[in-house]
Amino acid sequence: MTIPRIYADFNKLDQDRNAILVCAGTWRDLEEQGLQFSRGMKVILSMPDDIDETGKPDFLETPAVIDYDQEHQYWIGRFDWDELEYRSVKEKRLPDSI
């Protein structure tokens, strides 16, 4: 099963530095993939950020687990900041056979 990629704005964070998932791009990605958030759901949070060395768009990405902030009434993505990196960097580490 493929882990879904969902838009997140890594500048929109809660007090614990989790991604707050309230952007139009987030909801568009969920709709396009026929998904709904649920607690414990695993996703890849993704934000267009730059271009790679070939001039193609690049994305900041990280694995995350979805949770719901009951106090503020919104979904969040919990992730490890040490795992946030550019997709192009991650792809360079993958074997050619994948």
PyMOL commands that set and color helices and strands:
alter all, ss='L'
color gray80, all
select helices_A, chain A and resi 24-33+81-83+87-93
alter helices_A, ss='H'
color red, helices_A
select strands_A, chain A and resi 5-7+19-20+42-51+57-69+74-78+85-86
alter strands_A, ss='S'
color yellow, strands_A
deselect
rebuild
show_as cartoon
